[in-house]
Amino acid sequence: MLTQLLLFVSQTLVSFFTSLLLFRFYCQLIKLNLKWVGGNIGLFVFKVTDWLVMPLKKVIPVIKNIDLSSLAGAYLVLCLYTFLKYLLIAGSFPDAGIFVSTCFELISACISGVTGMIFISALLSWFSANEQIKNLFEVLVNPLLSPFRSFIPMIAGVDISPLAALLFLQVLNILIQGIRVQLMV
């Protein structure tokens, strides 16, 4: 029971921290300055993740104006968690497959994060909400939805591109998990 409790608490903390690191990476990828747009959200993300990202920036080079330190930090956190989880459950050290497995967990976390952003953005568009938050999510999901909006017209004034994007993401997640199972067998 204690092991289950430790795994639950650690998984919750790791998922939260990994989400913040991936969010930071995504904002850098779409060139969204969280310090100006996100307000307190941006400050929170930087304060919580800087302790890991800043040292990694000194080691990991920027490639084509893409700072990979946040993504690498998320990968390292997931590797450490997977390693510790394996130690708690199996009582021994994992094999090298942990690194491949963690790659798939990172991809799955990215898909889950994008799915969450699209879902929240769709909900905010249906209800009256804080304009600053609504605009932030609109800026976040526009790069993701624009390919779908280019070939899916609005129907009676309703944008169904978020639905198509969510469907695509779920299919992608199923395919990736299928590849993961094939590689791990």
C-alpha positions as CSV (number, residue, x, y, z in Angstrom):
1,M,0.0,0.0,0.0
2,L,2.9,2.4,0.8
3,T,4.4,1.6,-2.6
4,Q,1.1,2.5,-4.4
5,L,0.8,5.7,-2.4
6,L,4.4,6.7,-3.3
7,L,3.8,5.9,-6.9
8,F,0.6,7.9,-7.0
9,V,2.1,11.0,-5.4
10,S,5.3,10.8,-7.5
11,Q,3.4,10.2,-10.7
12,T,1.2,13.2,-10.0
13,L,4.2,15.4,-9.3
14,V,6.1,14.1,-12.3
15,S,3.1,14.6,-14.7
16,F,2.6,18.1,-13.5
17,F,6.3,19.1,-13.8
18,T,6.6,17.4,-17.2
19,S,3.5,19.2,-18.4
20,L,5.1,22.5,-17.4
21,L,8.3,21.7,-19.2
22,L,6.5,20.6,-22.3
23,F,4.3,23.7,-22.2
24,R,7.4,25.9,-21.9
25,F,8.9,24.1,-24.9
26,Y,5.7,24.5,-27.0
27,C,5.5,28.2,-26.2
28,Q,9.1,28.6,-27.4
29,L,8.4,26.5,-30.5
30,I,5.5,28.8,-31.5
31,K,7.4,31.9,-30.4
32,L,4.9,32.8,-27.7
33,N,6.5,35.0,-25.1
34,L,4.9,33.9,-21.9
35,K,6.3,36.8,-20.0
36,W,4.1,39.2,-21.9
37,V,1.1,37.1,-23.0
38,G,0.6,34.7,-20.1
39,G,1.1,37.1,-17.2
40,N,1.2,35.2,-13.9
41,I,0.9,31.8,-15.8
42,G,4.2,32.6,-17.6
43,L,5.9,33.6,-14.4
44,F,4.8,30.5,-12.7
45,V,6.0,28.2,-15.5
46,F,9.4,29.9,-15.5
47,K,9.8,29.9,-11.7
48,V,9.0,26.2,-11.4
49,T,11.1,25.0,-14.3
50,D,14.1,27.3,-14.4
51,W,16.1,25.3,-11.9
52,L,16.3,22.4,-14.4
53,V,16.1,24.3,-17.8
54,M,18.7,26.9,-17.1
55,P,21.6,24.5,-16.5
56,L,20.5,22.4,-19.5
57,K,20.7,25.5,-21.7
58,K,24.4,25.6,-21.0
59,V,24.8,22.0,-22.3
60,I,22.2,21.6,-25.0
61,P,22.7,23.7,-28.1
62,V,19.9,25.6,-29.8
63,I,19.1,24.0,-33.2
64,K,17.5,26.2,-35.9
65,N,16.3,28.7,-33.2
66,I,14.6,25.9,-31.2
67,D,15.7,25.6,-27.6
68,L,15.6,21.9,-26.8
69,S,16.5,22.3,-23.1
70,S,12.8,22.2,-21.9
71,L,12.1,19.1,-24.0
72,A,15.3,17.5,-22.7
73,G,14.3,18.3,-19.2
74,A,11.0,16.7,-19.6
75,Y,12.7,13.6,-21.0
76,L,15.2,13.5,-18.1
77,V,12.4,13.8,-15.5
78,L,10.4,11.0,-17.2
79,C,13.6,8.8,-17.3
80,L,14.2,9.4,-13.6
81,Y,10.6,8.6,-12.7
82,T,10.5,5.5,-14.8
83,F,13.8,4.3,-13.3
84,L,12.6,4.9,-9.7
85,K,9.2,3.3,-10.5
86,Y,11.0,0.2,-11.8
87,L,13.1,0.0,-8.7
88,L,10.1,0.3,-6.4
89,I,8.0,-2.3,-8.3
90,A,10.6,-4.8,-9.5
91,G,13.3,-4.2,-6.9
92,S,16.1,-4.1,-9.5
93,F,17.6,-1.9,-12.1
94,P,15.8,-1.6,-15.5
95,D,17.5,-2.4,-18.8
96,A,18.4,0.0,-21.6
97,G,14.8,-0.3,-23.0
98,I,13.9,2.3,-20.4
99,F,15.2,5.0,-22.7
100,V,13.1,3.9,-25.6
101,S,10.0,3.5,-23.4
102,T,10.5,7.0,-22.0
103,C,10.6,8.4,-25.5
104,F,7.1,6.9,-26.1
105,E,5.9,8.3,-22.7
106,L,7.2,11.7,-23.7
107,I,5.3,11.5,-27.1
108,S,2.2,10.4,-25.3
109,A,2.5,13.3,-22.8
110,C,2.9,15.7,-25.7
111,I,-0.3,14.3,-27.4
112,S,-2.2,14.5,-24.1
113,G,-1.1,18.1,-23.5
114,V,-2.1,19.2,-27.0
115,T,-5.4,17.4,-26.6
116,G,-6.0,19.2,-23.3
117,M,-5.2,22.6,-24.8
118,I,-7.6,22.0,-27.7
119,F,-10.3,20.8,-25.4
120,I,-10.0,23.7,-23.0
121,S,-9.9,26.2,-25.9
122,A,-13.1,24.7,-27.4
123,L,-14.9,24.9,-24.0
124,L,-13.8,28.5,-23.5
125,S,-15.2,29.4,-26.9
126,W,-18.6,28.1,-25.9
127,F,-18.9,29.9,-22.6
128,S,-18.1,33.4,-21.5
129,A,-14.7,33.3,-19.8
130,N,-11.9,35.6,-18.8
131,E,-10.8,37.3,-22.1
132,Q,-7.1,37.1,-21.2
133,I,-7.3,33.3,-20.7
134,K,-9.5,32.9,-23.7
135,N,-7.0,34.8,-25.9
136,L,-4.1,32.8,-24.5
137,F,-5.7,29.5,-25.4
138,E,-6.6,30.9,-28.8
139,V,-3.0,31.8,-29.5
140,L,-1.9,28.4,-28.2
141,V,-4.2,26.3,-30.4
142,N,-4.3,28.3,-33.6
143,P,-1.0,26.8,-35.0
144,L,-2.5,23.4,-34.2
145,L,-5.9,24.0,-35.7
146,S,-4.9,26.0,-38.8
147,P,-4.1,22.9,-40.9
148,F,-7.5,21.5,-40.1
149,R,-9.3,24.8,-40.7
150,S,-7.7,25.1,-44.2
151,F,-9.8,22.1,-45.4
152,I,-12.7,21.9,-43.0
153,P,-15.2,24.7,-43.5
154,M,-17.4,26.1,-40.7
155,I,-20.8,24.5,-40.6
156,A,-23.6,26.9,-39.8
157,G,-21.1,29.2,-38.1
158,V,-19.7,26.3,-36.0
159,D,-15.9,25.5,-36.2
160,I,-15.6,21.7,-36.1
161,S,-11.8,21.8,-36.7
162,P,-11.1,21.1,-32.9
163,L,-13.2,17.9,-33.2
164,A,-11.2,16.8,-36.3
165,A,-7.9,17.7,-34.5
166,L,-8.9,15.7,-31.4
167,L,-9.9,12.7,-33.6
168,F,-6.5,12.9,-35.4
169,L,-4.6,13.1,-32.1
170,Q,-6.4,10.0,-30.7
171,V,-5.7,8.0,-33.9
172,L,-2.0,9.2,-33.7
173,N,-1.8,8.1,-30.0
174,I,-3.2,4.7,-30.8
175,L,-0.7,4.2,-33.7
176,I,2.2,5.3,-31.5
177,Q,1.2,3.0,-28.7
178,G,0.9,0.2,-31.2
179,I,4.5,0.9,-32.3
180,R,5.6,1.0,-28.7
181,V,4.0,-2.5,-28.1
182,Q,5.7,-3.9,-31.2
183,L,9.1,-2.5,-30.2
184,M,8.9,-3.7,-26.6
185,V,7.9,-7.3,-27.4
